[in-house]
Amino acid sequence: MTWRSTSSVDETLAQLDALHRPLAERRAAARVDLDRMVAALSVSSEPWAEAADAERPTPSARRRAGTVAQGREPDQFVALPERTTHGGPFGPAVRAKLIAEALANR
């Protein structure tokens, strides 16, 4: 049995290091990019404008203003019963009938 010389072991380790070096470099670069992206998560790309948001009307207020501007009264809110059958939401005729019945019962 013959033992390999120390120089051949050193050469083998050097070759293995050379094989793994590109992967280690890519991982290190990816880690730097990931750390930079995580650090930037708390930074907003737009300035925060709380005042502008507070002045903006809600969707329901915009709808109400639109119906009043068109010269008609806004519809009253009527809670419709939950549909228990298949087929999606109620159709327009069924909605109108349910709303009329609910308003008549008030």
Sequence and secondary structure as in RCSB ss.txt:
>XXXX:A:sequence
MTWRSTSSVDETLAQLDALHRPLAERRAAARVDLDRMVAALSVSSEPWAEAADAERPTPSARRRAGTVAQGREPD
QFVALPERTTHGGPFGPAVRAKLIAEALANR
>XXXX:A:secstr
     HHHHHHHHHHHHHHHHHHHHHHHHHHHHHHHHHHGGGS SS   HHHHHHS  HHHHHHHHHHHTTS   
         SSSSS  HHHHHHHHHHHHHH 
